[in-house]
């Protein structure tokens, strides 16, 4: 009779160990997936920053062209 409670405890411990192993695998997979998401977000951010820099550069050139046009038409004082 004393063997039954010990076996029950051992069975419960084995079940807990299996659950822990499954959770460990799940967490490992989630970490991997999260790393992938972080990499994709970083790529998106760098792409957006590149587009922002391109637009900013184009706006700067456009501003210079408008200044030159205004000077030629005598709409703005010469620098």
Biopython code that builds the backbone (N, CA, C, O; Angstrom):
import numpy as np
from Bio.PDB.StructureBuilder import StructureBuilder

atoms = [
    (1, "UNK", "N", (0.810, -1.190, 0.000)),
    (1, "UNK", "CA", (0.000, 0.000, 0.000)),
    (1, "UNK", "C", (0.857, 1.260, 0.000)),
    (1, "UNK", "O", (0.451, 2.290, -0.538)),
    (2, "UNK", "N", (2.005, 1.182, 0.583)),
    (2, "UNK", "CA", (2.861, 2.362, 0.618)),
    (2, "UNK", "C", (3.460, 2.662, -0.754)),
    (2, "UNK", "O", (3.898, 3.786, -1.002)),
    (3, "UNK", "N", (3.484, 1.661, -1.659)),
    (3, "UNK", "CA", (4.001, 1.893, -3.007)),
    (3, "UNK", "C", (3.063, 2.747, -3.852)),
    (3, "UNK", "O", (3.525, 3.490, -4.718)),
    (4, "UNK", "N", (1.790, 2.659, -3.624)),
    (4, "UNK", "CA", (0.827, 3.398, -4.444)),
    (4, "UNK", "C", (0.990, 4.909, -4.335)),
    (4, "UNK", "O", (1.030, 5.560, -5.378)),
    (5, "UNK", "N", (1.086, 5.512, -3.163)),
    (5, "UNK", "CA", (1.273, 6.960, -3.093)),
    (5, "UNK", "C", (2.596, 7.393, -3.720)),
    (5, "UNK", "O", (2.659, 8.442, -4.360)),
    (6, "UNK", "N", (3.641, 6.609, -3.547)),
    (6, "UNK", "CA", (4.930, 6.963, -4.148)),
    (6, "UNK", "C", (4.812, 6.937, -5.662)),
    (6, "UNK", "O", (5.282, 7.847, -6.344)),
    (7, "UNK", "N", (4.173, 5.877, -6.194)),
    (7, "UNK", "CA", (3.987, 5.800, -7.637)),
    (7, "UNK", "C", (3.119, 6.935, -8.155)),
    (7, "UNK", "O", (3.374, 7.470, -9.234)),
    (8, "UNK", "N", (2.122, 7.296, -7.412)),
    (8, "UNK", "CA", (1.261, 8.401, -7.812)),
    (8, "UNK", "C", (2.067, 9.692, -7.880)),
    (8, "UNK", "O", (1.933, 10.459, -8.834)),
    (9, "UNK", "N", (2.896, 9.934, -6.884)),
    (9, "UNK", "CA", (3.741, 11.134, -6.873)),
    (9, "UNK", "C", (4.713, 11.099, -8.042)),
    (9, "UNK", "O", (4.919, 12.114, -8.707)),
    (10, "UNK", "N", (5.310, 9.942, -8.299)),
    (10, "UNK", "CA", (6.235, 9.821, -9.424)),
    (10, "UNK", "C", (5.536, 10.079, -10.755)),
    (10, "UNK", "O", (6.088, 10.738, -11.636)),
    (11, "UNK", "N", (4.327, 9.561, -10.895)),
    (11, "UNK", "CA", (3.565, 9.786, -12.122)),
    (11, "UNK", "C", (3.248, 11.272, -12.298)),
    (11, "UNK", "O", (3.354, 11.821, -13.395)),
    (12, "UNK", "N", (2.860, 11.902, -11.199)),
    (12, "UNK", "CA", (2.579, 13.340, -11.267)),
    (12, "UNK", "C", (3.838, 14.132, -11.626)),
    (12, "UNK", "O", (3.784, 15.066, -12.427)),
    (13, "UNK", "N", (4.961, 13.757, -11.034)),
    (13, "UNK", "CA", (6.221, 14.437, -11.351)),
    (13, "UNK", "C", (6.610, 14.223, -12.815)),
    (13, "UNK", "O", (7.098, 15.145, -13.469)),
    (14, "UNK", "N", (6.398, 13.020, -13.327)),
    (14, "UNK", "CA", (6.690, 12.751, -14.740)),
    (14, "UNK", "C", (5.794, 13.582, -15.655)),
    (14, "UNK", "O", (6.251, 14.103, -16.672)),
    (15, "UNK", "N", (4.530, 13.703, -15.293)),
    (15, "UNK", "CA", (3.601, 14.510, -16.081)),
    (15, "UNK", "C", (4.027, 15.984, -16.062)),
    (15, "UNK", "O", (3.977, 16.675, -17.079)),
    (16, "UNK", "N", (4.440, 16.434, -14.897)),
    (16, "UNK", "CA", (4.920, 17.824, -14.783)),
    (16, "UNK", "C", (6.164, 18.005, -15.631)),
    (16, "UNK", "O", (6.310, 19.030, -16.297)),
    (17, "UNK", "N", (7.060, 17.037, -15.621)),
    (17, "UNK", "CA", (8.291, 17.117, -16.406)),
    (17, "UNK", "C", (7.967, 17.164, -17.908)),
    (17, "UNK", "O", (8.590, 17.922, -18.652)),
    (18, "UNK", "N", (6.995, 16.355, -18.351)),
    (18, "UNK", "CA", (6.590, 16.381, -19.766)),
    (18, "UNK", "C", (6.012, 17.749, -20.135)),
    (18, "UNK", "O", (6.335, 18.314, -21.180)),
    (19, "UNK", "N", (5.155, 18.265, -19.260)),
    (19, "UNK", "CA", (4.569, 19.580, -19.517)),
    (19, "UNK", "C", (5.642, 20.662, -19.586)),
    (19, "UNK", "O", (5.589, 21.550, -20.436)),
    (20, "UNK", "N", (6.608, 20.576, -18.688)),
    (20, "UNK", "CA", (7.701, 21.557, -18.682)),
    (20, "UNK", "C", (8.528, 21.462, -19.969)),
    (20, "UNK", "O", (8.942, 22.483, -20.519)),
    (21, "UNK", "N", (8.764, 20.252, -20.439)),
    (21, "UNK", "CA", (9.522, 20.067, -21.681)),
    (21, "UNK", "C", (8.765, 20.665, -22.862)),
    (21, "UNK", "O", (9.365, 21.308, -23.723)),
    (22, "UNK", "N", (7.453, 20.456, -22.907)),
    (22, "UNK", "CA", (6.627, 21.030, -23.969)),
    (22, "UNK", "C", (6.645, 22.558, -23.900)),
    (22, "UNK", "O", (6.748, 23.234, -24.923)),
    (23, "UNK", "N", (6.543, 23.089, -22.685)),
    (23, "UNK", "CA", (6.565, 24.539, -22.517)),
    (23, "UNK", "C", (7.922, 25.101, -22.931)),
    (23, "UNK", "O", (7.988, 26.171, -23.538)),
    (24, "UNK", "N", (8.988, 24.404, -22.615)),
    (24, "UNK", "CA", (10.332, 24.842, -22.997)),
    (24, "UNK", "C", (10.447, 24.905, -24.522)),
    (24, "UNK", "O", (11.000, 25.859, -25.069)),
    (25, "UNK", "N", (9.919, 23.879, -25.206)),
    (25, "UNK", "CA", (9.936, 23.871, -26.667)),
    (25, "UNK", "C", (9.094, 25.014, -27.234)),
    (25, "UNK", "O", (9.493, 25.677, -28.191)),
    (26, "UNK", "N", (7.927, 25.233, -26.631)),
    (26, "UNK", "CA", (7.064, 26.331, -27.082)),
    (26, "UNK", "C", (7.755, 27.676, -26.898)),
    (26, "UNK", "O", (7.696, 28.527, -27.786)),
    (27, "UNK", "N", (8.394, 27.876, -25.780)),
    (27, "UNK", "CA", (9.079, 29.142, -25.513)),
    (27, "UNK", "C", (10.235, 29.333, -26.484)),
    (27, "UNK", "O", (10.469, 30.441, -26.966)),
    (28, "UNK", "N", (10.956, 28.257, -26.770)),
    (28, "UNK", "CA", (12.063, 28.330, -27.729)),
    (28, "UNK", "C", (11.529, 28.749, -29.099)),
    (28, "UNK", "O", (12.126, 29.593, -29.768)),
    (29, "UNK", "N", (10.412, 28.162, -29.514)),
    (29, "UNK", "CA", (9.811, 28.520, -30.797)),
    (29, "UNK", "C", (9.332, 29.973, -30.793)),
    (29, "UNK", "O", (9.520, 30.692, -31.775)),
    (30, "UNK", "N", (8.717, 30.402, -29.696)),
    (30, "UNK", "CA", (8.247, 31.787, -29.600)),
    (30, "UNK", "C", (9.404, 32.777, -29.655)),
    (30, "UNK", "O", (9.293, 33.831, -30.281)),
    (31, "UNK", "N", (10.512, 32.442, -29.004)),
    (31, "UNK", "CA", (11.692, 33.313, -29.061)),
    (31, "UNK", "C", (12.205, 33.429, -30.491)),
    (31, "UNK", "O", (12.564, 34.514, -30.947)),
    (32, "UNK", "N", (12.235, 32.314, -31.181)),
    (32, "UNK", "CA", (12.689, 32.320, -32.573)),
    (32, "UNK", "C", (11.766, 33.184, -33.437)),
    (32, "UNK", "O", (12.227, 33.997, -34.238)),
    (33, "UNK", "N", (10.463, 32.996, -33.260)),
    (33, "UNK", "CA", (9.499, 33.764, -34.040)),
    (33, "UNK", "C", (9.580, 35.249, -33.703)),
    (33, "UNK", "O", (9.462, 36.095, -34.590)),
    (34, "UNK", "N", (9.779, 35.570, -32.430)),
    (34, "UNK", "CA", (9.893, 36.974, -32.019)),
    (34, "UNK", "C", (11.136, 37.612, -32.633)),
    (34, "UNK", "O", (11.103, 38.769, -33.052)),
    (35, "UNK", "N", (12.220, 36.861, -32.684)),
    (35, "UNK", "CA", (13.434, 37.377, -33.322)),
    (35, "UNK", "C", (13.183, 37.686, -34.793)),
    (35, "UNK", "O", (13.649, 38.698, -35.317)),
    (36, "UNK", "N", (12.443, 36.803, -35.446)),
    (36, "UNK", "CA", (12.111, 37.032, -36.852)),
    (36, "UNK", "C", (11.265, 38.290, -37.013)),
    (36, "UNK", "O", (11.495, 39.086, -37.923)),
    (37, "UNK", "N", (10.299, 38.465, -36.139)),
    (37, "UNK", "CA", (9.453, 39.669, -36.199)),
    (37, "UNK", "C", (10.303, 40.917, -35.966)),
    (37, "UNK", "O", (10.149, 41.912, -36.674)),
    (38, "UNK", "N", (11.190, 40.868, -34.988)),
    (38, "UNK", "CA", (12.057, 42.023, -34.715)),
    (38, "UNK", "C", (12.921, 42.354, -35.924)),
    (38, "UNK", "O", (13.107, 43.526, -36.251)),
    (39, "UNK", "N", (13.448, 41.339, -36.586)),
    (39, "UNK", "CA", (14.266, 41.579, -37.780)),
    (39, "UNK", "C", (13.443, 42.215, -38.890)),
    (39, "UNK", "O", (13.907, 43.136, -39.563)),
    (40, "UNK", "N", (12.223, 41.727, -39.083)),
    (40, "UNK", "CA", (11.364, 42.278, -40.123)),
    (40, "UNK", "C", (10.996, 43.734, -39.822)),
    (40, "UNK", "O", (10.961, 44.567, -40.729)),
    (41, "UNK", "N", (10.724, 44.037, -38.561)),
    (41, "UNK", "CA", (10.409, 45.420, -38.177)),
    (41, "UNK", "C", (11.623, 46.315, -38.420)),
    (41, "UNK", "O", (11.476, 47.437, -38.904)),
    (42, "UNK", "N", (12.812, 45.832, -38.089)),
    (42, "UNK", "CA", (14.024, 46.613, -38.320)),
    (42, "UNK", "C", (14.218, 46.884, -39.810)),
    (42, "UNK", "O", (14.613, 47.983, -40.199)),
    (43, "UNK", "N", (13.939, 45.883, -40.637)),
    (43, "UNK", "CA", (14.056, 46.074, -42.086)),
    (43, "UNK", "C", (13.045, 47.113, -42.565)),
    (43, "UNK", "O", (13.365, 47.969, -43.389)),
    (44, "UNK", "N", (11.819, 47.030, -42.040)),
    (44, "UNK", "CA", (10.798, 48.005, -42.431)),
    (44, "UNK", "C", (11.193, 49.411, -42.006)),
    (44, "UNK", "O", (11.024, 50.364, -42.767)),
    (45, "UNK", "N", (11.715, 49.544, -40.798)),
    (45, "UNK", "CA", (12.111, 50.868, -40.298)),
    (45, "UNK", "C", (13.247, 51.435, -41.135)),
    (45, "UNK", "O", (13.223, 52.607, -41.509)),
    (46, "UNK", "N", (14.245, 50.603, -41.430)),
    (46, "UNK", "CA", (15.364, 51.107, -42.224)),
    (46, "UNK", "C", (14.901, 51.476, -43.628)),
    (46, "UNK", "O", (15.397, 52.437, -44.216)),
    (47, "UNK", "N", (13.956, 50.718, -44.161)),
    (47, "UNK", "CA", (13.416, 51.039, -45.478)),
    (47, "UNK", "C", (12.674, 52.372, -45.434)),
    (47, "UNK", "O", (12.834, 53.206, -46.325)),
    (48, "UNK", "N", (11.863, 52.570, -44.396)),
    (48, "UNK", "CA", (11.135, 53.833, -44.260)),
    (48, "UNK", "C", (12.089, 55.007, -44.066)),
    (48, "UNK", "O", (11.865, 56.089, -44.609)),
    (49, "UNK", "N", (13.147, 54.795, -43.297)),
    (49, "UNK", "CA", (14.126, 55.871, -43.092)),
    (49, "UNK", "C", (14.817, 56.207, -44.405)),
    (49, "UNK", "O", (15.100, 57.374, -44.676)),
    (50, "UNK", "N", (15.090, 55.201, -45.216)),
    (50, "UNK", "CA", (15.694, 55.430, -46.526)),
    (50, "UNK", "C", (14.757, 56.241, -47.405)),
    (50, "UNK", "O", (15.193, 57.158, -48.101)),
    (51, "UNK", "N", (13.468, 55.908, -47.375)),
    (51, "UNK", "CA", (12.487, 56.657, -48.164)),
    (51, "UNK", "C", (12.378, 58.088, -47.651)),
    (51, "UNK", "O", (12.270, 59.026, -48.440)),
    (52, "UNK", "N", (12.407, 58.255, -46.340)),
    (52, "UNK", "CA", (12.338, 59.593, -45.756)),
    (52, "UNK", "C", (13.533, 60.423, -46.194)),
    (52, "UNK", "O", (13.382, 61.590, -46.554)),
    (53, "UNK", "N", (14.729, 59.825, -46.167)),
    (53, "UNK", "CA", (15.942, 60.544, -46.574)),
    (53, "UNK", "C", (15.852, 60.923, -48.048)),
    (53, "UNK", "O", (16.268, 62.015, -48.435)),
    (54, "UNK", "N", (15.321, 60.040, -48.859)),
    (54, "UNK", "CA", (15.177, 60.319, -50.288)),
    (54, "UNK", "C", (14.205, 61.475, -50.520)),
    (54, "UNK", "O", (14.492, 62.381, -51.302)),
    (55, "UNK", "N", (13.072, 61.445, -49.850)),
    (55, "UNK", "CA", (12.076, 62.515, -49.991)),
    (55, "UNK", "C", (12.636, 63.827, -49.476)),
    (55, "UNK", "O", (12.431, 64.877, -50.085)),
    (56, "UNK", "N", (13.343, 63.770, -48.357)),
    (56, "UNK", "CA", (13.937, 64.980, -47.796)),
    (56, "UNK", "C", (14.936, 65.597, -48.766)),
    (56, "UNK", "O", (14.966, 66.814, -48.952)),
    (57, "UNK", "N", (15.740, 64.759, -49.374)),
    (57, "UNK", "CA", (16.723, 65.243, -50.350)),
    (57, "UNK", "C", (16.034, 65.877, -51.548)),
    (57, "UNK", "O", (16.452, 66.928, -52.032)),
    (58, "UNK", "N", (14.973, 65.228, -52.022)),
    (58, "UNK", "CA", (14.244, 65.770, -53.165)),
    (58, "UNK", "C", (13.588, 67.102, -52.817)),
    (58, "UNK", "O", (13.559, 68.017, -53.640)),
    (59, "UNK", "N", (13.058, 67.211, -51.594)),
    (59, "UNK", "CA", (12.445, 68.482, -51.175)),
    (59, "UNK", "C", (13.491, 69.586, -51.072)),
    (59, "UNK", "O", (13.218, 70.734, -51.421)),
    (60, "UNK", "N", (14.686, 69.245, -50.595)),
    (60, "UNK", "CA", (15.764, 70.241, -50.530)),
    (60, "UNK", "C", (16.103, 70.755, -51.923)),
    (60, "UNK", "O", (16.260, 71.960, -52.122)),
    (61, "UNK", "N", (16.217, 69.850, -52.880)),
    (61, "UNK", "CA", (16.531, 70.272, -54.255)),
    (61, "UNK", "C", (15.400, 71.105, -54.830)),
    (61, "UNK", "O", (15.639, 72.076, -55.548)),
    (62, "UNK", "N", (14.165, 70.726, -54.515)),
    (62, "UNK", "CA", (13.006, 71.485, -54.997)),
    (62, "UNK", "C", (13.016, 72.894, -54.405)),
    (62, "UNK", "O", (12.715, 73.867, -55.097)),
    (63, "UNK", "N", (13.362, 72.998, -53.127)),
    (63, "UNK", "CA", (13.452, 74.314, -52.489)),
    (63, "UNK", "C", (14.507, 75.185, -53.150)),
    (63, "UNK", "O", (14.293, 76.380, -53.352)),
    (64, "UNK", "N", (15.641, 74.592, -53.485)),
    (64, "UNK", "CA", (16.695, 75.349, -54.174)),
    (64, "UNK", "C", (16.211, 75.824, -55.539)),
    (64, "UNK", "O", (16.507, 76.948, -55.944)),
    (65, "UNK", "N", (15.483, 74.992, -56.238)),
    (65, "UNK", "CA", (14.969, 75.377, -57.559)),
    (65, "UNK", "C", (13.962, 76.515, -57.441)),
    (65, "UNK", "O", (13.970, 77.439, -58.253)),
    (66, "UNK", "N", (13.086, 76.450, -56.423)),
    (66, "UNK", "CA", (12.103, 77.517, -56.223)),
    (66, "UNK", "C", (12.819, 78.822, -55.889)),
    (66, "UNK", "O", (12.443, 79.882, -56.391)),
    (67, "UNK", "N", (13.843, 78.752, -55.048)),
    (67, "UNK", "CA", (14.618, 79.967, -54.720)),
    (67, "UNK", "C", (15.231, 80.568, -55.981)),
    (67, "UNK", "O", (15.183, 81.782, -56.182)),
    (68, "UNK", "N", (15.805, 79.721, -56.826)),
    (68, "UNK", "CA", (16.429, 80.201, -58.059)),
    (68, "UNK", "C", (15.381, 80.841, -58.980)),
    (68, "UNK", "O", (15.635, 81.881, -59.587)),
    (69, "UNK", "N", (14.213, 80.218, -59.080)),
    (69, "UNK", "CA", (13.140, 80.779, -59.926)),
    (69, "UNK", "C", (12.691, 82.124, -59.376)),
    (69, "UNK", "O", (12.496, 83.072, -60.137)),
    (70, "UNK", "N", (12.525, 82.217, -58.049)),
    (70, "UNK", "CA", (12.100, 83.486, -57.443)),
    (70, "UNK", "C", (13.131, 84.578, -57.695)),
    (70, "UNK", "O", (12.764, 85.722, -57.960)),
    (71, "UNK", "N", (14.407, 84.242, -57.616)),
    (71, "UNK", "CA", (15.449, 85.258, -57.886)),
    (71, "UNK", "C", (15.396, 85.717, -59.341)),
    (71, "UNK", "O", (15.527, 86.907, -59.627)),
    (72, "UNK", "N", (15.205, 84.784, -60.245)),
    (72, "UNK", "CA", (15.162, 85.158, -61.678)),
    (72, "UNK", "C", (13.959, 86.037, -61.997)),
    (72, "UNK", "O", (14.027, 86.909, -62.864)),
    (73, "UNK", "N", (12.871, 85.805, -61.297)),
    (73, "UNK", "CA", (11.671, 86.604, -61.545)),
    (73, "UNK", "C", (11.626, 87.847, -60.637)),
    (73, "UNK", "O", (10.642, 88.586, -60.622)),
    (74, "UNK", "N", (12.703, 88.053, -59.894)),
    (74, "UNK", "CA", (12.784, 89.190, -58.959)),
    (74, "UNK", "C", (11.649, 89.177, -57.942)),
    (74, "UNK", "O", (11.126, 90.228, -57.571)),
    (75, "UNK", "N", (11.271, 87.987, -57.494)),
    (75, "UNK", "CA", (10.229, 87.878, -56.480)),
    (75, "UNK", "C", (10.841, 87.779, -55.085)),
    (75, "UNK", "O", (10.145, 87.964, -54.087)),
    (76, "UNK", "N", (12.125, 87.492, -55.013)),
    (76, "UNK", "CA", (12.796, 87.363, -53.732)),
    (76, "UNK", "C", (14.111, 88.115, -53.796)),
    (76, "UNK", "O", (14.716, 88.212, -54.864)),
    (77, "UNK", "N", (14.564, 88.651, -52.666)),
    (77, "UNK", "CA", (15.839, 89.370, -52.687)),
    (77, "UNK", "C", (17.006, 88.390, -52.951)),
    (77, "UNK", "O", (16.969, 87.236, -52.523)),
    (78, "UNK", "N", (18.012, 88.865, -53.647)),
    (78, "UNK", "CA", (19.182, 88.040, -53.955)),
    (78, "UNK", "C", (19.954, 87.772, -52.693)),
    (78, "UNK", "O", (20.013, 88.618, -51.801)),
    (79, "UNK", "N", (20.537, 86.624, -52.612)),
    (79, "UNK", "CA", (21.301, 86.245, -51.416)),
    (79, "UNK", "C", (22.740, 86.600, -51.586)),
    (79, "UNK", "O", (23.545, 86.360, -50.686)),
]
sb = StructureBuilder()
sb.init_structure("model")
sb.init_model(0)
sb.init_chain("A")
sb.init_seg("    ")
for serial, (resi, resn, name, xyz) in enumerate(atoms, 1):
    if name == "N":
        sb.init_residue(resn, " ", resi, " ")
    sb.init_atom(name, np.array(xyz, "f"), 0.0, 1.0, " ", f" {name:<3s}", serial, name[0])
structure = sb.get_structure()
